[in-house]
Amino acid sequence: MLSNPPAVPTRAPLRRFCDACQRPRPAVGFVQTRRYDLCTACASAYTAARDAGLQVTVGQFVRDARFGEAERYRLRLSPDEHDG
């Protein structure tokens, strides 16, 4: 009788779609709100904006990021951090 080890499925790293930057990102570190999924970089930028006193909802943050009106968050997030 031949003994075959069970096949171990291999998968590519899981990725999710960020609602703010609209890019697929590694799923690890995603923040999920009731309606939006944010990658680590976008979630950090949103948190930094709130900590700095900006009165912005996650929905407004996502809208600003989608429509290119995210200048007020840009100082809190360098491009290198976001491409990681």
Beta strands, then each sheet from edge to edge (+ up, - down):
strand 1: 15-17
strand 2: 24-26
strand 3: 31-32
strand 4: 37-38
sheet 1: 1+ 2-
sheet 2: 3+ 4-
end
